[in-house]
Every structure is written in structure tokens, then in C-alpha cells.
């Protein structure tokens, strides 16, 4: 699957804008772009992803001890124009780098900002990072200073309103007596895709930079180290869940996910101000209008638990 379609794929159970009882439309006559963007859900997914990464970056950068830069293509790609976003991934694919998996963000000590940003400038700016091999001397300078790589996930949920939030983990027969919740429990989880597990582990091993997964909800966020997640999965505490995803071009695929109970992770932060949901739209070359919900503003703090984890990494690195 093309990386543009992969990154904007939406779980079919979350697709809301489905128009029924309408005559068939030959969508190929209404090309927004080569990926044949079909619906508003994919535009909303794009906006939501951009928003969540910006909230994480803002929360860490404003604290003063650490700072974040985008690193993977989802974070370095244009964030205000879906067409430019797509062309960025077209360029990545043409360069043969579309299938490389890197964490979305990198966290550094604030004191290393000048060194890191000089290396970034030598490469031509943040947007060029995904197009540069990590063997490059400037990329090596960046990775040498990195404390942790962050893989970002997000969900359209108010965590505190989810029915099983704060439910106590109890022994489960399906888990061989290990602690968990009923199979259909609805609570905040930290998601890792099966297709990403090996590539993320490989990147962590080759770079020497640990990876954490940070999952953002509307009102709260949670984190977990990749090492902890891998252990929970390998020991059978978390079983895979299979879901069907649809890409912007219409193709569907089944993917296995690991939904890790937030209790196994650490609180990343809480919303100080929730985002505004703003109505926006784009119009294709034929005049076809696609409305979507755009995420704006909102702020998040970083928990003391997360700051202490980052401080331990900083102290260990020296």
C-alpha cells in the first residue's frame, strides 16, 4: 500500500460519513489527487494526527528541560495542505524510502538544541529528514543526542468518559489467569500495530535510541516503552485484535493491533484546554466539495511521571 494511503487508513468501525441511498458515483471522475481521496473521514484523520503530534510537541517544548523535533514522515510532512501532504509522500515513495519506519518524534535535552538544529539545518531543514539516510554524518549527530523516539497514536475519545476507565484489572480465563478486563471492555488503551512492531524494534536496535509509544486522547494521554509493550505481548498479557481498515482510495485490509491497557503504561499528561472542532472543506478540480472536521488549538501538560522518565534517560546518557 502507498505510504499516503497507509498513514490515512481508518478503521471501518470509525467511518462516520457514509452516505446511503444515493445513486452510484463514478469516483474516478472526481480526482482530488492521485490517491483518489474518497471521504471526509480521511481528511479528519489527517487533521487529528497533525493536532495530536503538535499537542505533544507543544507540551514538551514549553516545559524548558527538553525539546522535540518531528522525525518520521507523518510529522515532517506539510500540515496545512492535504495536497502538499500527498505530494510529500509521493516524493518519499519515488526516493525508495516510503517503507522505512522511523518514530514520529525525537526528544532531546534542551541544552542540546543548538547542536541538533545546526545538524538539521545542514540537511536542509526538518522536512528533509525522512529523505536522508541515517548513515549521514548529520543524521548521526542528531541520533547521538536523542534521548527517546516517540511513536504517536491518537483516538477520538474522551478517556474519562469511557465505560471501563478506572476499572480494576482482574484474572481472565482467556489470558490464562493473567490480569486483564473483559474482551469487549471500552477504556483508554495504547495501540501498537503488529505491522509496526518489528520495524520499530529494528530501528531501536540499529539506532540505539529507545522508543516509547505516546497515545493521545481528547482529555488525556498515556505512554509506554516499546520494551515494556513487547514483553506484555510476548508473555500473553495482551492479545492481538483484528480490525478492518479502509484507505482513502477505497482499498480495505485487515490489521492486527495490540490494545495495551493504560494501567500498564504511565500517564503522559492531561488536557488543559481541549481542541476546537472546526468545519472545513476542500474542493477538487471538478468542483466536488468534501467537508471535514478540523482540529484546532487545545493544550496539554506533561505529567511528573513522564518528566521523571525523561530525566532518567537524560541522566543515563550523561
DRENVO-532434 format. One record per residue (C-alpha): residue in one letter; x, y, z. Coordinates in pm, whole numbers, plus 50000, padded with zeros to 5 digits. Each point is the difference from the previous one (the first is absolute). Example, Ala and Ser with C-alpha at 12.3 -4.5 7.8 and 13.67 -1.06 7.14 Angstrom:
BEGIN
A512304955050780S501375034449934
# end
This chain:
BEGIN
X500005000050000X501255035249916X501265017850318X497465028249952X497154974950008X501554980450284X500375029750230X496435012249939X498314966050024X496985000450230X498504971050194X496664993449827X498105000450329X501095036350041X498815011549658X497085023250067X499415018249674X498354972749797X497305012549764X497364973649934X497154997449750X501795021849748X500584991849638X503384985149916X502685025949930X502964991949779X502605013450240X502784996949746X498495030049821X500505021250311X503714998750062X501185020850291X503464984949960X501584967749872X499014981750317X496295005849923X499065013750341X496424987750047X498645013850323X500095024550284X501124974250257X503464998749846X500365037850009X498914999750364X502524972350071X502745021749849X498965030550204X499744979550320X503484985249955X501565034049936X498245014350306X501104972350238X503675002449901X499905037850036X498464997050348X502774976450111X502695022549855X498525031350158X499664983450341X503614987950010X501605030649842X498315024750234X501284982150310X503605011549961X502064968650071X499454981949669X499025007049642X498494980149713X500484999949625X497934980949741X501954970849856X497784975049818X498185010349680X496605004850167X501465027450218X502295016649745X497465001049716X497975031949930X497285004550259X497695025549841X499384987149648X498854964549925X501225002549639X503485010450114X499844972150259X499344974749725X502725013449771X502464996950289X499234962850022X500204997049621X503525013950021X500844976350287X498754970249797X501925011049692X503175002150210X499504963850105X499595009850364X496254995950037X500204967250191X502615010750253X498535002150351X501325026650234X498415014050317X497895031049947X501885022450245X503385002250174X500535014350350X503225017450103X501485018750292X499285037249968X503735007050034X500654980649678X497585020549791X502645021149824X502074969649899X496954980749880X498515028849802X503345007349834X500064964149874X496395003549882X500865032149813X502984982849836X497554974549858X497705026949859X497445001950279X497584977650189X498094989849686X503124983549856X500614975750287X497924971149855X501875003349670X503434996450161X501664967050082X500844996050366X503624992649909X500405036949912X502355017650243X497395026450088X497334973550062X502494982150224X500535032350194X496245003050048X499534964050110X503005001650234X498285027950193X496504984749999X498684987650335X496964981449866X498004995249682X496245004550027X497464980349797X496755019750010X496474986150006X496695017550059X496354992050058X496705018549962X498944993350356X499585018250330X501964975750213X498365008750331X496554992749852X500864965449868X497894974250189X502884979150136X502345028450087X501324993550353X498724964149991X502154976150204X502034974249812X498964964850100X501144964649908X498604990349659X499464964449878X500825009649639X503365013650125X500844968450192X499225016450333X502045031349930X498555033650097X497815017649746X496455010349919X497144984849803X500674997049629X497605027949900X501065024450274X500005036549893X502835019450162X503055020249901X502664978149843X503415005749845X499924985549650X502854983349815X499444985649654X501404965449933X501445012649669X501975026450191X501414978350277X502944984849816X500965031849807X499945020750321X502034973950185X502484998749713X500385038050004X500505000050376X502664972949973X501895016749715X499845035850132X500554992650367X497185024350079X497134985950212X496445003549869X496915008650199X496425000249868X497965030650102X496244997449946X497945032050012X496295002050081X497955032050010X500445004650374X502994978950099X502974980949864X502004969350095X503404985949917X501884967150010X503484989149899X500294976949701X501974975950219X497174997750254X497404996149726X501994972149832X500294981650332X496255002850070X499234986449653X502554971950007X498854988650345X496334999349897X498705028750211X498745017549686X498484980449712X499665012949642X496765015149874X499224997749629X498285029749836X499185010249644X501465032849873X499035019749692X502445021949810X499085032949826X499994982549662X497424974950123X502194969350055X499374980650321X502424978850196X499984980850327X502525010450261X500884985950339X500285024950285X501134997250358X497845021150230X502045003250316X498055009650311X501025034650117X500654985050346X503134983349858X501375033149878X500555033750162X497905032049994X501495022449734X497905030650074X496585015950017X498245025849788X500075035350135X497835011649713X498214976449763X500145005949623X497445018749799X498284979949729X499695023049701X498084993549679X502235001449692X499814987849644X502094994849688X498865001349639X501434978049726X500745011249643X496474990249892X498315020850267X499184970650229X499995011550365X501244978250286X499135013550347X501954988450303X500635007850365X503265018350070X501744999250340X501295033150133X501645013050317X499834981650330X502894996050241X501394971450206X502324998050297X502674973850055X499664978650310X502674997850270X500254962649925X500965007449639X502475027350098X501674976150245X500314973549725X501635025649769X502305011850282X501164964350061X500794996749630X501875033250007X502014989950305X500824965849854X501225016049677X502215024450188
# end
